[in-house]
Amino acid sequence: MQAYKTYARINPSGELAITKLPFAPGALVEVLVVGAERSAAEREQEWGRLMMTVQELPQAAAISDTDIAAEIDVVRAAR
């Protein structure tokens, strides 16, 4: 199954138009419309999962607190 994800806004008339889809003309497609608005709790959970994943990367083990503090100083000095 080929899947294609995009975002679109509902028109003032309540209609939705999606253009330039990567499917052949006349192809039968399944359409699922899901609201993209998430609650603050959902965004917080998603952020937490992302941070845990990043912290588990092998590259993360090579970064020290000193490295992080130095990077913060560089960014602040550039403001």
C-alpha positions in Angstrom: 0.0 0.0 0.0 1.4 3.4 -1.0 0.6 6.1 1.6 0.8 9.9 1.1 0.6 12.4 4.0 -0.1 16.1 3.5 -1.8 18.9 5.4 -4.7 21.0 4.1 -7.1 23.6 5.4 -10.9 23.2 5.2 -12.3 25.9 2.9 -14.8 28.5 4.4 -17.5 26.5 2.5 -16.5 23.4 4.6 -14.9 21.6 1.6 -11.5 20.2 1.3 -9.4 20.1 -1.9 -6.1 18.2 -2.2 -4.1 18.7 -5.4 -1.0 17.2 -7.0 -1.5 13.7 -5.4 1.1 11.1 -6.3 -1.5 8.6 -7.7 -2.5 7.8 -11.2 -5.7 9.4 -12.5 -8.6 7.2 -11.8 -6.9 5.3 -9.0 -9.0 4.2 -6.1 -7.7 5.7 -2.9 -8.8 5.5 0.7 -9.3 8.8 2.4 -9.0 9.4 6.2 -9.4 12.9 7.5 -8.0 13.5 11.0 -7.8 16.8 12.8 -4.2 17.9 13.3 -4.9 19.9 16.5 -3.4 18.2 19.5 -3.9 19.0 23.2 -1.0 20.4 25.3 -0.8 17.0 27.1 -0.4 15.2 23.7 2.3 17.6 22.6 4.1 17.2 25.9 4.0 13.4 25.6 5.2 13.5 22.1 8.1 15.8 23.0 9.0 13.6 25.9 9.2 10.5 23.6 11.3 12.4 21.1 13.8 13.5 23.8 14.1 10.0 25.2 14.8 8.7 21.7 17.5 11.4 21.1 19.1 10.8 24.5 19.4 7.1 23.6 21.4 7.7 20.4 25.0 6.6 20.6 26.1 10.2 19.6 24.4 11.6 22.7 26.8 9.6 25.0 29.7 11.6 23.6 28.3 15.0 24.5 29.3 16.3 28.0 27.7 18.9 30.1 30.7 21.1 29.4 30.1 20.8 25.7 26.4 21.7 26.2 27.3 24.8 28.3 29.9 25.9 25.7 27.3 25.6 22.9 24.8 27.7 25.0 27.4 30.4 25.5 28.1 30.5 21.8 24.4 30.9 21.0 23.9 33.6 23.6 27.0 35.5 22.5 25.6 35.6 19.0 22.4 37.4 20.0 
